[in-house]
Amino acid sequence: MTAVVRSLFGRRTRRRWIHLILGGALAMPYVFVGELIVGPFTNSQNLFSSLPHQLLAFGAGLPLAAVTGLFPLTRPMSVAVVRALCGVDGDRLADGPARTRQAKGRTAVWFALHLGFGGVIAGMSLATPPFAVVLIVLPLYVGLRDSRLDLPELFDHTWALALSPVAGAAMLAALAGCAAGAGALLARWAPELLGPTPEDRLAAAEARAADLAVRNRLARELHDSVGHALSAVTLQAGAARRVLDSNPEFVREALAAIEDTARRTVGELDAVLGVLRDAGSPGGAPDFPGSAPVPTAPSPTLAADLDCLLRRTRAGGLRVTAAVEADPEALPPLVSREAYRIVQEALSNALKHAGPGTSVALRVRVVPDGRELAITAENPAPTAVVPRPGGGHGLRGIADRARLLGGTTECGPVDGVWRLHVRLPLEGPV
């Protein structure tokens, strides 16, 4: 008995009832238009006083409602209402307007069904409760039998008066059952009619892939900028501590390098966080209405920041021999920026895995055909730079950057040295 009462009057059923009432409210304009359509074909002077004519108007208005379901905003609005009121899992419903003819047709069918069932249940909800209440209280108030309610002569009999409360209660139960059944049917049909099509699933997958790409880009930028800075600062501070009493000049250089690294890293962190701001505010729009765009520091490039990178790395105890056989100013901005990150990560790996005192030979050149930039970093301690268990994110990030530009990456021990060789195209689509 409790399960029956819950199915007829439970919270989910009440919310679905509200969903049907909304459908009835939306159906009213179409019923009025239907009245204009069927009016010339009837002899009734007042269509609203004739139930058959009202049903004809209702039937004439439903095809118009189905046509309205073809408009783009119909499906998003219907999906939002179904998620809120029908107790349907949101993952089973589509997001956004219908894109294909099939999806638009299913949306039109859903809209017509919603307004059809909603109109019937809304009409019953308006008419049935007052009449049922009259039947329930009729034996108690003799004056109702003599009023202008136009009750059937049947209620002049005693047995009819005795059964009228039962009839009234049965009418209310029937109304609740009809509403529960109609709501359950719509909830069952919603995933089939408002669910995602293969095109919708593909669009959702592309959106998730784009979001994942942004997250990966952010993780890569944080690893390369902040991770490098923390590693460099840690090694510089450790080197300065070891020679604090014996080499004050080196300590001053290390502290200056730490200060410069921290200052530049704050700017780079702003640039990395700009990735999130750009993702949340397309076109560089402000993050909040009425606020000015948040400025971000420019990303470092090979042309503007290579010398500072080498100076900070050397201050950490790494001996770097650099041969730049290309004009950094002539490089495309994107290639210059990614090349800087690759060089930064290569030096950071050598400093982190091989430790201070290690020497690295860095060479940046344009290949003879002028179409590629080649970056080579060699470390004479190959076993010391092998990635530790659970590591390898730096080399993976270098490979990702090169692959996104259409380049290639080779790394590993060669002739007794650890060698990293990256080639980046200077021409063609990126």
BAVEXLO-971740 format. One record per residue: x, y, z of N, C-alpha, C in turn. Coordinates in steps of 0.001 Angstrom, whole numbers, padded with zeros to 6 digits, always signed. Last residue first. Layout:
residues N
XYZXYZXYZ...
//
This chain:
residues 430
+051063+024529-038903+051349+024050-037552+050068+023467-036983+052084+024344-042344+051068+024493-041307+051508+023891-039987+055312+025749-043363+054196+024818-043431+053239+025011-042287+058542+026101-041780+057554+026424-042783+056417+025417-042716+060253+025102-039942+060110+026560-039969+059042+026995-040956+060052+022238-037834+059880+022853-039154+059679+024363-039029+062560+021091-035671+061280+021800-035755+061162+022443-037131+064136+018447-034104+064026+019187-035363+062620+019764-035451+066361+017550-031539+065000+017945-031898+065055+018739-033200+068135+015365-029611+068139+016040-030904+066689+016285-031328+070200+014615-026980+068831+015000-027319+068880+015813-028603+072304+012197-025641+072082+013149-026729+070584+013352-026956+074815+011312-023499+073363+011395-023627+073044+012518-024593+077626+009513-024802+077010+010725-024260+075492+010589-024379+078638+007235-026046+079094+007566-024705+078541+008840-024127+077317+007115-028551+078785+007242-028468+079235+007756-027109+074369+008029-027127+075007+007896-028436+076505+008127-028249+071415+007499-025269+072888+007467-025296+073406+007207-026713+068668+009701-026230+069244+008462-025756+070754+008504-025815+066232+010925-028548+066999+011068-027321+067480+009695-026880+064640+012877-030959+065446+011680-030725+066238+011906-029446+061741+014128-032510+062597+014119-031326+063331+012799-031249+060321+016344-035002+060710+015026-034506+061646+015186-033315+057402+018372-035874+058818+018026-035823+059049+016635-035263+054908+019502-035815+055251+018701-036983+056709+018291-037022+054243+020717-033502+054767+021591-034562+055101+020824-035827+053565+018528-032006+052522+019492-032321+052960+020470-033398+056081+017329-031691+055067+016680-032535+053961+017658-032918+057379+019080-029936+057896+018887-031289+056826+018287-032204+055759+018790-027675+055916+020099-028314+056415+019948-029752+056082+016042-027127+054761+016581-027444+054870+017919-028154+058823+015903-026527+058298+015175-027686+056932+015708-028101+058827+017465-024209+059606+017883-025377+059077+017207-026633+057215+015855-022564+056762+017188-022952+057515+017723-024150+058870+013644-022299+057576+013478-022958+057035+014833-023408+060946+014808-020893+061202+014305-022246+059898+014093-023001+059427+015425-018525+060119+016449-019302+060375+016010-020722+058482+013050-017495+057513+014011-018005+058190+015072-018858+060166+011200-016333+060068+011191-017777+059091+012190-018345+059233+009233-013495+059516+010509-014115+059308+010444-015600+058900+006703-012524+057795+007622-012308+058033+008978-012922+062380+006381-012054+061068+005724-012075+059961+006712-011711+064205+008986-013879+063961+008155-012710+062597+007481-012807+065834+009043-017038+064717+009432-016178+064504+008449-015039+069335+009427-017159+068224+008519-017450+067070+008853-016520+071466+010905-016551+070296+011646-016990+069168+010732-017412+073604+009307-015904+073074+010174-014855+071787+010864-015257+074509+007984-018062+073761+007198-017074+073115+008074-016025+075892+009967-019566+074606+009423-020017+073830+008695-018946+077540+012511-019393+077256+011559-018309+075928+010884-018602+077890+014506-021292+078855+013398-021256+078624+012412-020115+075233+015543-023196+075706+015475-021827+076664+014288-021728+073975+017724-025639+074756+016528-025343+075334+016642-023943+071390+018826-027627+071979+018959-026300+072667+017649-025968+070266+020555-030439+070994+019388-029951+071599+019709-028601+067894+021470-032726+068368+021737-031369+069013+020459-030855+067238+022907-035838+067746+021732-035129+068299+022168-033778+064662+023927-037865+065538+024350-036794+065941+023102-036014+064214+023774-041418+064073+023222-040080+065071+023847-039130+064767+024884-043861+063369+024580-043560+063155+024078-042143+067312+025228-044853+066605+026386-044334+065175+026133-043936+069008+023277-045672+067933+023634-046607+067075+024780-046100+070796+023045-043425+071212+023683-044675+070086+024053-045625+069052+023988-040358+069627+022990-041266+069905+023637-042615+070043+026244-037952+069097+026012-039035+069756+025060-040018+070759+025459-034486+071124+025838-035852+069954+025600-036796+072167+025189-031433+070919+025586-032090+071285+026103-033477+073581+023174-028999+073745+023710-030349+072374+023969-030961+075281+022643-026014+074022+023003-026650+074311+023616-028014+076675+020466-023854+076957+021159-025111+075635+021379-025837+077217+020518-020433+076256+020273-021506+076659+021095-022710+078678+019110-017533+078788+019987-018692+077800+019549-019761+078164+019178-014000+078034+018502-015288+078141+019527-016413+078042+020662-011734+079360+020244-012193+079327+019519-013515+075010+019381-010276+075970+020450-010555+077329+019876-010946+073182+016642-011955+073694+017392-010818+074675+018476-011222+071740+014963-013589+073190+014781-013535+073830+015548-012383+069070+015724-013115+069428+014313-013063+070940+014086-012943+069009+018543-013157+068284+017807-012126+068796+016381-011980+070525+019350-015346+070851+019876-014028+070223+019028-012920+069253+017968-017430+070669+017729-017160+071044+018182-015756+066671+019065-017227+066877+017630-017037+068336+017321-016691+067225+021758-017822+066677+021402-016516+066880+019918-016232+068069+021584-020472+069025+022016-019450+068541+021636-018053+065614+020712-021597+066833+019926-021774+067871+020288-020710+063876+022773-020917+063659+021455-020338+064897+020583-020472+064997+024878-022442+064853+024992-020987+064708+023625-020345+064702+023896-025032+066048+024124-024490+065987+024198-022969+061889+023901-025103+062635+022653-025304+064044+022784-024748+061263+026570-024742+060819+025597-023751+061586+024286-023882+062416+027629-027090+062904+028046-025775+062511+027024-024711+060827+026411-029020+062243+026073-028963+062843+026480-027616+058398+027696-028571+058506+026275-028259+059968+025830-028185+059139+030324-029398+058627+030067-028047+058777+028596-027670+059971+029958-032047+060898+030520-031069+060438+030224-029640+057615+029009-033194+058789+028131-033153+059781+028639-032120+056025+031295-032886+055631+030041-032257+056811+029086-032136+057453+033287-034400+057222+033427-032943+056870+032110-032261+060033+032111-036621+058606+032371-036364+058344+032408-034868+063269+033711-036456+062424+032533-036284+060960+032936-036145+064878+035887-036479+064238+035523-037741+063313+034323-037622+065999+036091-033999+065009+037103-034362+064255+036731-035625+067933+034082-033939+066666+033883-033213+065578+034883-033605+069703+032870-036463+069261+034182-036010+067936+034018-035285+071965+030264-035590+070747+030725-036251+070400+032092-035694+073744+028948-034007+074086+029169-035415+072845+029526-036216+074933+029018-030967+073701+029403-031647+074061+029818-033062+076217+027044-028688+076542+027486-030039+075227+027749-030769+077268+026857-025366+076162+027106-026291+076696+027623-027613+077987+024938-022714+078626+025490-023910+077557+025622-024979+077636+025059-019300+076914+025011-020573+077764+025674-021640+077770+023528-016306+078648+024148-017312+078015+023951-018690+075811+024220-013551+075906+023449-014777+076768+024203-015780+075398+025786-011299+076525+024859-011282+076663+024018-012534+073536+027758-011397+073193+026577-010636+074289+025536-010624+074541+029542-013183+074614+029906-011768+074257+028731-010870+073832+028329-015554+075236+028273-015143+075397+028639-013683+071129+029031-015562+071508+027621-015478+072962+027480-015031+071215+031798-015822+070641+031218-014606+071052+029755-014446+072415+031985-018355+073075+032563-017189+072527+031962-015895+070554+030723-020015+071897+030160-019881+072596+030701-018640+068400+032502-019688+068260+031097-019312+069630+030460-019109+069433+034850-020783+069094+034805-019351+068964+033368-018866+069682+034016-023471+070868+034413-022701+070594+034350-021196+066999+033512-024239+067976+032422-024186+069180+032791-023328+065066+035498-024537+065319+034972-023192+066371+033882-023120+064512+036370-027133+064598+037355-026055+065133+036799-024750+064581+034128-028860+065249+035376-029237+065479+036280-028033+063072+032164-027669+064495+031920-027871+065235+033214-028153+060786+033565-025232+061154+033079-026557+062660+032880-026633+058179+033428-022760+059577+033600-023160+059844+032982-024523+055006+035067-023146+055761+033832-022971+057196+034042-023428+054215+038121-021457+054457+037352-022676+055270+036106-022385+051853+038243-018742+053208+038434-019230+053431+037599-020490+048575+039573-019107+049461+038453-018805+050822+038727-019410+045895+041537-017798+047097+041408-018613+047932+040223-018169+042498+040995-017965+043652+040802-017081+044902+040646-017928+040215+043478-019083+040970+042247-019337+042198+042182-018454+038096+044897-016505+039035+045030-017599+039752+043722-017837+034631+044182-015901+036033+044225-015480+036915+044338-016704+032056+043867-016811+032445+045164-016305+033883+045270-015878+031878+040474-015961+031261+041617-016619+031680+042915-015965+035063+038833-015798+033814+039181-015144+033218+040384-015873+037165+038424-017570+036671+037277-016821+035319+037564-016185+036940+039982-020830+037180+040015-019386+036574+038816-018703+038113+038186-023747+037095+038934-023025+037414+038954-021545+039736+036901-025591+040359+037817-024649+039362+038647-023866+038299+035117-027063+038607+036393-027667+039234+037380-026718+036656+033642-024314+037052+033618-025717+037281+035020-026231+037457+032860-021367+036998+034123-021935+037433+034189-023389+038495+030398-020706+037217+030773-020118+036634+032041-020691+040851+030353-022159+039875+029273-022365+038520+029655-021808+042146+032579-021179+041751+032573-022586+040713+031504-022847+042577+031702-018568+041734+032870-018802+041253+032914-020239+044269+029524-019017+042946+029300-018425+042029+030482-018684+046427+030910-020100+045812+029831-020876+044406+029557-020351+047205+032544-018053+046485+033147-019165+045856+032120-020079+048759+030911-016563+047379+031093-016115+046546+031802-017167+051090+031351-018085+050471+030026-018061+049018+030121-017610+051594+034051-017549+051340+033631-018922+050655+032271-018972+052018+033920-014794+050905+034716-015313+050555+034297-016735+054337+032393-014879+053144+031817-014282+051902+032597-014700+056100+034206-015985+055716+033039-016780+054473+032373-016208+056287+036004-013827+055745+036447-015107+055297+035283-015966+057408+034266-011960+056112+034885-011667+055467+035380-012957+059817+033732-013217+058836+032650-013094+057462+033194-012753+061205+036086-012969+060762+035687-014307+059702+034589-014232+061647+036048-010181+060922+037156-010814+060379+036744-012182+063120+033684-009823+061814+033836-009180+060994+034928-009852+065419+034307-011329+064574+033155-011684+063183+033292-011096+066439+036507-009961+066016+036666-011349+065091+035524-011768+067015+035290-007480+066081+036417-007555+065542+036591-008974+068880+033361-008329+067625+032951-007679+066587+034062-007760+070897+035037-009297+070209+034137-010231+068892+033652-009650+071663+036250-006926+071115+037082-008005+070357+036228-009010+072620+033982-005614+071460+034692-005069+070830+035592-006118+074799+033363-007303+073695+032408-007139+072453+033093-006597+076409+035624-006999+075859+035301-008317+074683+034336-008208+076989+035380-004275+076259+036554-004760+075644+036278-006127+078383+032943-004345+077130+033026-003578+076308+034214-004050+080649+033663-005776+079712+032693-006363+078365+032744-005647+081750+035378-003890+081365+035902-005200+080362+034960-005876+082415+033779-001674+081309+034746-001565+080839+035267-002920+083562+030992-001122+083431+031686-002410+082258+032656-002350+083648+029961+001492+084865+029940+000669+084755+030754-000611+081186+030120+002743+082347+030707+003409+083553+030829+002484+079402+028928+000878+079067+030207+001507+080294+030879+002119+079316+026685-000642+080515+027533-000778+080305+028887-000099+076896+025461+000012+078131+024695+000165+079386+025573+000105+074993+027414-000590+075197+027023+000796+076519+026291+000993+075106+027473-003385+075539+028647-002614+075797+028283-001155+074051+024952-004000+075435+025260-004358+075956+026447-003559+071439+025279-003003+072315+024259-002448+073779+024524-002757+070493+027345-004654+070589+027569-003213+071503+026543-002561+070630+026032-007130+071422+027239-006895+071585+027516-005407+068810+023938-006730+070224+023626-006959+071109+024846-006727+066443+025429-006355+066896+024474-005344+068385+024181-005498+066264+026866-008751+066426+027591-007489+066945+026661-006396+065894+024732-010585+067068+025608-010675+067322+026329-009358+063469+023641-009733+064675+022816-009755+065926+023684-009757+061801+025872-010054+061992+025293-008720+063242+024424-008675+061995+026269-012840+062430+027309-011904+062684+026736-010519+060923+023905-013888+062335+024258-014150+062834+025270-013131+058294+024168-012910+059135+023034-012522+060605+023316-012733+057426+026506-014199+057536+026480-012743+058432+025326-012290+057859+025622-017009+058246+026920-016448+058472+026836-014943+057155+022925-017429+058358+023479-018048+058805+024782-017408+054825+022517-015921+055991+021671-015699+057253+022341-016220+053135+024456-017025+053507+024525-015606+054754+023699-015326+052949+023501-019660+053533+024813-019404+053969+024944-017938+051723+021012-019215+053044+021063-019837+053725+022401-019555+049285+021787-018106+050204+020956-017320+051616+021021-017887+048238+023230-020288+048507+023909-019025+049493+023113-018184+047992+021164-022137+048855+022306-022436+049219+023046-021160+046154+019555-020841+047504+019046-021096+048470+020180-021395+043943+021271-020868+044515+020842-019592+045942+020322-019777+043526+021485-023624+043846+022687-022852+044486+022308-021521+042909+018819-024181+044089+019432-024800+044508+020686-024045+040549+018520-022779+041719+017759-022339+042990+018344-022930+038928+020176-024331+039165+020514-022927+040393+019787-022398+038979+018725-026722+039510+020091-026690+039817+020524-025261+037735+016370-025889+039120+016322-026357+039754+017707-026338+035189+017333-025286+036012+016776-024201+037478+016713-024615+034434+018108-027884+034529+019121-026826+035378+018623-025665+034449+015628-029138+035387+016663-029586+035541+017758-028536+032358+014406-027747+033714+013847-027653+034750+014867-028090+030241+016022-028565+030617+015994-027145+032022+015442-026957+030216+015404-031297+030493+016779-030879+030905+016833-029412+029562+012686-031114+030839+013086-031705+031208+014505-031287+027025+012861-030006+028081+012178-029248+029452+012559-029786+025708+014156-032115+025830+014820-030809+026934+014186-029973+025888+012187-034080+026550+013479-034298+026723+014237-032988+024315+010154-032931+025762+009937-033135+026512+011236-033377+022193+012049-030619+022416+011301-031857+023909+010994-031986+021029+011935-027255+022016+012368-028250+022043+011452-029461+017426+012149-026591+018783+011642-026378+019728+012069-027484+014831+012750-026920+015722+013874-026639+017159+013424-026391+013691+010268-027441+013362+011391-028311+014294+012587-028112+014770+008536-025549+014692+008108-026934+014473+009277-027882+014585+009902-023091+015907+009558-023632+015877+009143-025095+011617+010189-023011+012531+011336-023119+013916+010944-023636+010069+007976-022529+010314+008334-023923+011357+009441-024077+009968+007918-019755+010533+006770-020469+010895+007132-021901+008740+010317-019158+010092+010080-018643+010761+008907-019360+006253+009834-020368+007125+010879-020902+008568+010691-020419+005357+007748-018680+005544+007530-020114+006478+008578-020720+005207+009037-016196+006136+007921-016374+006389+007641-017854+003194+010932-016717+004545+011370-016383+005575+010278-016575+001023+009206-017174+001490+010079-018250+002912+010570-017981+000854+007975-014613+001125+007189-015812+001643+008029-016949+000325+010181-012964+001523+009374-012736+001874+008562-013978-002115+011063-014080-000945+011953-014069+000339+011162-013882-003728+008804-013614-003492+009277-014987-002254+010175-015049-003619+008722-010789-003093+007615-011585-002805+008025-013010-004878+011133-010135-003481+010914-009738-002859+009785-010543-007426+010575-011229-006631+011710-011720-005155+011525-011388-008167+008420-009620-008004+008218-011060-007186+009345-011677-008336+009691-007154-007329+008643-007343-007084+008389-008821-010495+011399-007713-009181+011973-007381-008076+010941-007570-012478+009468-008185-012111+010407-009251-010740+011041-008970-012638+008245-005679-012176+007457-006832-011767+008360-007986-013698+010334-004173-012342+009863-003873-011772+009054-005036-016244+010456-005424-015334+011603-005449-013895+011195-005180-017296+007927-004829-017083+008307-006226-016110+009485-006338-017429+008144-002072-016559+007122-002665-016252+007470-004112-019296+010209-001813-017909+010410-001344-016941+009385-001926-021621+008892-003070-020943+010031-003722-019558+010312-003147-023003+006933-001728-021842+006521-002517-021083+007688-003136-025062+008321-000516-024138+007564+000330-022880+007164-000423-026394+009361-002688-025714+010283-001772-024705+009549-000903-027405+006970-003712-026452+007747-004506-025693+008733-003634-029173+006204-001721-027989+005357-001981-026937+006090-002800-031137+008208-001899-030295+008094-000701-029036+007281-000976-031571+010197-004800-031720+008925-004110-030715+008841-002953-030808+012463-006041-031973+012579-005168-032214+011288-004384-028804+011987-007756-028400+012266-006378-029592+012571-005471-030027+011760-010214-029607+010534-009534-029307+010774-008061-030344+014120-011421-031423+013710-010525-031085+012442-009761-027125+015835-011391-028097+014877-011946-029151+014497-010903-026837+019314-010602-026475+017931-010340-027527+016997-010940-026595+022120-010960-027174+021255-011986-026736+019802-011807-025890+023945-009116-024812+023105-009645-025300+022165-010741-027388+025758-007652-027382+025857-009111-026264+025020-009734-028807+023791-004914-028094+024931-005512-028150+024858-007022-029788+021624-003622-030772+022591-004081-030125+023812-004736-027575+020269-002820-028481+019579-003740-029519+020533-004309-026359+021927-000996-025730+021780-002308-026665+021122-003313-027807+021682+001335-028061+022836+000486-027422+022731-000886-026810+019567+002703-028036+019349+001946-028298+020496+000988-023834+018468+003215-024435+019777+002987-025645+019608+002074-023034+015829+003372-022962+016635+004579-023684+017963+004429-023123+014638+000890-024034+014125+001940-024073+015009+003180-021099+016262-000468-022528+016361-000793-023430+015782+000292-018396+016028-000198-019102+016759+000868-020606+016812+000634-017737+014552-002482-017326+014069-001163-018149+014738-000054-018704+016052-004623-019263+014731-004366-018928+014243-002959-017054+018326-004379-018501+018459-004226-019120+017112-003911-014601+017145-004969-014829+017696-003622-016321+017866-003363-014961+016510-007664-014756+015441-006692-015003+015931-005275-015159+019070-008782-016326+018200-008833-016197+017061-007818-012523+020056-008234-013720+020712-007682-014950+019806-007666-010809+017988-009559-010829+018203-008100-012070+018946-007585-011444+018137-012492-011798+017006-011639-011829+017337-010154-010546+020489-013787-011974+020169-013708-012303+019113-012666-007759+020736-013600-008604+021892-013332-010056+021501-013072-006823+018234-014271-006443+018784-012971-007282+020002-012609-007772+017955-016878-008326+017108-015827-008019+017670-014444-006102+019880-018096-007556+020043-018096-008227+019203-017033-003619+018689-017591-003915+020005-017020-005423+020259-017003-003860+016327-019055-003732+016245-017594-004026+017593-016948-004094+017428-021682-005128+016544-021128-005054+016523-019605-001722+018943-021919-003030+019581-022048-004141+018747-021446+000260+016964-021570+000129+018052-020604-001213+018745-020691-000085+015370-023827-000335+014800-022504-000547+015902-021474+000563+017518-025696-000656+016719-025751-001009+016118-024411+003041+018519-024959+001897+019420-024920+000581+018643-024977+004547+016125-025289+004543+016854-024011+003321+017751-023909+004061+015506-027976+003621+014599-026912+003546+015311-025566+005262+017732-029233+003833+017478-029419+003298+016545-028330+007893+017360-028393+007186+018586-028016+005677+018401-028162+008543+014865-029566+008543+015029-028108+007715+016245-027701+008375+015523-032288+007466+014522-031724+007388+014673-030208+010467+017384-032424+009102+017806-032735+008088+016818-032171+012625+015731-031813+012291+016826-030905+010870+017315-031145+012623+014075-034042+012347+013489-032732+011988+014562-031716+013269+015987-036011+011997+015285-036052+011641+014674-034711+015848+016718-035206+014776+017720-035193+013405+017060-035224+017179+014286-035626+017080+014827-034263+015985+015885-034173+016921+014090-038428+016354+013067-037569+016170+013591-036150+018338+016293-039324+016905+016226-039587+016236+015202-038673+020663+017514-036804+020292+016717-037962+018773+016700-038122+020911+019045-034517+021706+019383-035699+021253+018652-036958+019229+020641-031847+019290+019492-032753+019990+019904-034047+021217+022492-029417+020140+022330-030391+020335+021098-031258+022426+021048-026269+022482+021904-027439+021348+021630-028410+022704+017662-025336+022948+019063-025017+022991+019857-026319+020531+014860-024650+021466+015611-025491+021610+017032-024962+020491+012424-022003+019869+013472-022803+020926+014262-023539+021775+010781-020299+021020+010135-021366+020344+011138-022290+022833+012335-018331+023761+011819-019337+023038+011151-020496+020709+012866-016586+021111+013881-017547+022039+013379-018626+018155+010630-015973+019599+010832-015888+020041+011795-016984+015086+012066-014990+015825+011321-016009+017308+011652-015863+013161+013403-013471+013979+012379-012842+014725+011507-013826+011687+015518-014425+011242+014164-014767+012086+013067-014145+012695+018072-013763+011409+017640-013234+011074+016172-013450+015230+018651-014840+014849+019236-013559+013631+018559-012936+015360+017309-017263+016371+017035-016242+015916+017521-014866+013190+018554-018555+013146+017120-018261+014157+016766-017180+014128+021182-018812+012940+020920-017995+012863+019445-017611+016348+020780-020514+016539+021396-019195+015351+021098-018278+015108+019699-022776+016060+018887-022021+016251+019456-020620+013597+021906-023650+012920+020675-023233+013839+019807-022383+015645+023707-024275+014675+024044-023233+013969+022790-022726+017049+022312-026339+017709+022675-025079+016732+023003-023955+014822+021993-028263+015432+020853-027582+016194+021258-026324+014150+024656-029030+013164+023768-028404+013831+022636-027650+015925+026232-030379+015917+026342-028919+014978+025349-028246+015495+025698-033178+016710+025244-032471+016607+025243-030950+012260+024310-034126+013137+025453-033895+014319+025053-033005+010565+022179-034215+011683+022160-035151+012651+023311-034918+008418+022582-032555+009513+021752-032059+010702+021688-032986+006578+023875-034148+007407+024693-033250+008591+023902-032721+005389+021629-035253+006203+022504-036115+007109+023386-035270+003999+020720-033009+005078+019897-033565+005969+020721-034482+002120+022749-032740+003135+022581-031694+004301+021748-032214+000603+022215-034987+001342+023479-034918+002430+023415-033852-000506+019766-034217+000446+019820-035346+001232+021120-035381-002151+020745-031990-000965+019907-031771-000031+019865-032971-004428+022135-032830-003263+022894-032378-002014+022056-032208-006319+020273-033470-005800+021103-034554-004553+021874-034135-006877+019205-030955-006263+018362-031973-005702+019159-033126-008084+021478-029807-006853+020923-029218-006124+020047-030238-010325+021703-031388-009333+022783-031385-007999+022301-030834-011596+019287-030657-011206+019530-032053-010139+020620-032139-012030+019803-027959-011133+018703-028331-010675+018845-029778-013846+021886-028218-012560+022137-027566-011550+021040-027904-015967+020518-029376-015289+021551-030151-013929+021910-029534-016687+018816-027233-016200+018265-028514-015460+019291-029352-017450+020800-025233-016283+019927-025051-015819+019306-026370-018377+024048-025500-018610+022737-026096-017348+021907-025985-017727+026559-024691-018787+025884-023934-019063+024485-024442-015922+027554-026435-015408+027167-025127-016475+026464-024278-017323+028350-028683-016563+027102-028746-016133+026617-027366-020298+029560-029147-019251+029692-028132-018495+028371-028055-021855+028816-031254-021605+030234-031070-020481+030477-030061-021338+026134-033472-021410+026592-032091-021073+028077-032006-021022+025040-035885-022183+025909-035733-022297+026472-034325-017836+024865-037571-018792+024445-036542-019924+025455-036472-015928+025884-039232-016525+024600-039626-017532+024085-038599-014832+028181-038152-015701+028311-039334-016407+027027-039724-013305+026952-035914-014492+027782-035732-015373+027888-036964-010953+025676-036398-012160+024847-036430-013432+025679-036320-009149+027857-036271-009165+026960-037423-010480+026206-037525-009540+029107-033869-009746+029891-035087-009834+029000-036318-008852+026994-032198-010220+027506-032170-010517+028313-033426-006094+026830-032715-006967+025767-033184-008425+026177-033176-005288+029073-031316-005166+029072-032778-006042+027978-033379-005872+028083-028766-006553+029280-029257-006472+029383-030776-004089+025949-028683-005524+025678-028622-006309+026880-029130-001667+027297-028682-001987+026486-029844-003474+026117-029870-001776+028519-026150-001783+029339-027378-002129+028536-028623-001835+026068-024463-002967+026988-024571-002903+027878-025808+000461+024555-024158-000485+024162-025201-001592+025194-025418+001780+025520-021970+002347+025807-023286+001372+025481-024410+000097+024410-020025+000168+025862-020162+000750+026256-021526+000654+021684-020406-000684+022199-020656-000701+023704-020824+003356+021655-019634+002996+021323-021005+001602+021808-021357+002998+022275-016945+003713+023218-017812+003413+022943-019275+001730+019913-016176+000992+021175-016087+001663+022245-016947+003862+018116-016517+002673+018003-017367+001855+019290-017340+005573+019008-014496+006042+019009-015877+004859+018927-016853+003984+018452-012286+004278+019857-012606+004752+019971-014057+004186+015685-012455+002875+016318-012615+003059+017793-012969+006851+015332-011830+006406+015012-013194+005032+015608-013471+006683+016067-009164+007488+016883-010079+007106+016592-011533+005070+014009-008191+004588+015396-008118+005375+016289-009072+006739+011809-008597+005477+011901-009329+004940+013322-009320+008823+012404-006799+009110+012327-008228+007841+012439-009057+007376+012317-004350+008040+013557-004806+008312+013520-006302+004216+010514-004630+005599+010727-004220+006202+011978-004826+001666+009736-005307+001818+011052-004695+003250+011325-004226+001812+007247-006568+000790+008204-006990+001054+009617-006480+003898+005880-005395+003894+005983-006858+002885+007002-007357+003146+006028-002725+004349+006738-003159+004357+006913-004677+000884+004376-002763+000728+005790-002414+001932+006590-002883+002162+001966-003416+001153+002524-004307+000969+004016-004044+003835+001554-001226+004433+001721-002550+003443+002332-003531+001930+001214+000783+002830+002376+000836+003461+002638-000525+000827-001207+000000+000000+000000+000000+000865+001263+000000
//
